[in-house]
Amino acid sequence: MALGWTSPNRHKIDTKIGFVSRPAGTIVMGGKVDGAGMIQRMAILGSGAWALAMAKVVGQKSGHAVSLWCPRTATAEILRRERGNPDLLPGITLPDSVAIETDGVRALAGCSMLLVAVPTAFLREVLRDRAGLVPAELPVVSLVKGIETGSLSMPSDIIRREWGMRPVAVLSGPSHAEEV
């Protein structure tokens, strides 16, 4: 799983998720980035298998906290109670560093990056419903696979159309969450 990207603000995301090169002491979305540049808090929009797999991977890294921003309250309740979703990813338990949120303001508080992991078929609607909550300067990483039926738009293009111009990166890798 690799990611390499430089935002318009010249902040470079290294090839290992979780490291952002920024000047020491930079304030990011209400959270402070330490001198080494480690992300302290990240949000993930989505609650499917891919979102859960990424929440587990990032959340188990030392010094990282994750807010899993669930579009559906019923799913959030299951995730809080079970610390995972046995129907989607049996045997996978989310670490305590992963908070389950339905409220966007709480999910994004102190975050320096947002990962979007919503199925392409629902992406545009989910983004539209949350457009006013996501600051334009917040870097977004699309974990969304596929092309939108009808428009033939790529997920990164849909993100920019619905949320405006902003730093957007795309993560590609395993086809199935259980491979992560």
N, C-alpha and C positions, 0 to 999 in steps of 0.2 A: 504494500500500500504506500504510494508515494505521492507527494504533492509539492510542486514547485511553482511559485507565483510571486510577482511583485506588484503591489497595489499602485494606484496613481500617486499615493503619498509616499512611495518608495519604501514601504515596509515589506521586507522579504519574508515569506513563509518558507522555511527550510523543507527538506525532503522528508522529514519525519513529522507527522501530525503532532501538534502540541508545541512547536517552537516558532516564535515570531521574533525576528530581529528588529528591535526598536531601540531608540536611545534609552539609556538607563533612567529610571524614574518617570517614564512616560505615563500619563494618566489616560486610561482607556475605558470609556463607558462606565466611569465611576469606580473602576477597579485599578489598582496600581500594578504595573508590570515591574518585576524585580530587575536588578542589574543584569542578570543573565538572559532576560527576555522571555522567561517561561510564562505561558498563559496560566493564569490562576483560575479563570472561570470561562466556560464555553456553554452555549445553548445549542440544543438540537431540536429542530421543529419536525415533529413526526413521532409516531409511536408504533410503527411496524417493525418487522424483523431487522431491517437494515439500520433503522434508528437505534434499536435496542443493542445491536451488535456494536455500533460505534460508541454508544453511551458506555457500554461495558469496557471497551478497549481504552477509551480516553479516561474514563472514571477510575480505572485501576492504576493509572500512572500517578506516581507520587507528585503531590503539589497541584493536582488538577481537580477541579470541581465541575460538574456538569448539571445543567438544568435541562431535563427532557420536557419539551413544551408539547403537550398532548392536545391535539385538536378536539378530542372527545372526552368528556368527563367520565363516562362509564369505563373507558379504557384506562384512564388515569387511576381510577379507584382499584382496578385489578392490579395494575403495576405497583401501586403503593402497598397493597395487601400481600401480593405474591413476590414482589421484588423481581418481577419478570413476567413473561407470558408463555406458559408451558405449551400453549397451542401453536405459537409461532417458533419459539426457540426452546425446546425442552432441555432442562438441565442447566440453563443459563440463569445466573443470579446477578442482578445489578449490584454493584458495590454501594456502600453507604454514601459515597461522595456524589452519587447521582440523585438529584432531587426531581420529583415528578411534579410538574406544574401544568395547570390549565390556563392560568392567568399570564398573558404575555408580558406585562410590565414586570412581574416577579421573575419570570423565566429569563428575561433579558438583563435584569439588574446586575451591574458589575461585569457583564460579559464583554470579552474582547473579540469574539468571533461567533457567528451563527452558522451551523450546519443545517442544511435543508434536506430532509429525507422523507419526502411525501411522494406517493406514486404519481406518475405523470398525468394520469387520468383525472386526478383531483387537485393537481398543483395550482393551476390558475385560480380556482375558487378559494383554496386555502390561503394563498398569497393575498388575494383581493380583500378577504375578510380581516387580514392582519396588517394591511399596508401602512396604516398610520402609527403602528407601534414600533416599527423597526427603523432606527436612525439611519440616515443616508451614509454616514461615515463608517457604519459597522460592516466589516468584511463578511461576505457570505460565501460559503463553500457549498456547492451543489453536489449532493450525493445521489441525485435523481437520475434514474436510467431511462432511456427511451426517447421517443419523439412524440409530441402531442398529435393525436389523431385529428384530422381536419385541417389544422393550420400547418402541420409538419414542422412546428417550432421546437427547437431544442430547449431543455429546461433552463439553461443559463439565459437564453433569450427571453423566456417567459418571466424569469425573475427580474430582469432589467425592465421589461415592459410594464410589469405590475408594480414594481417598487422604485422605478427610476434608476438612473445611472448610479452605480456604486461599484465598489470592488467586488468582483465575483470570480471565484475559482471553481474548478470542476475536479472532483476526485473520481478516478476510475480505478477499477481493480476487480476483486472477486465478483462473480455473478450472483452468488448466494450468500446470505448473511452468515450461515453456519460455517462458511469458509474463512471468516474473519476470526 
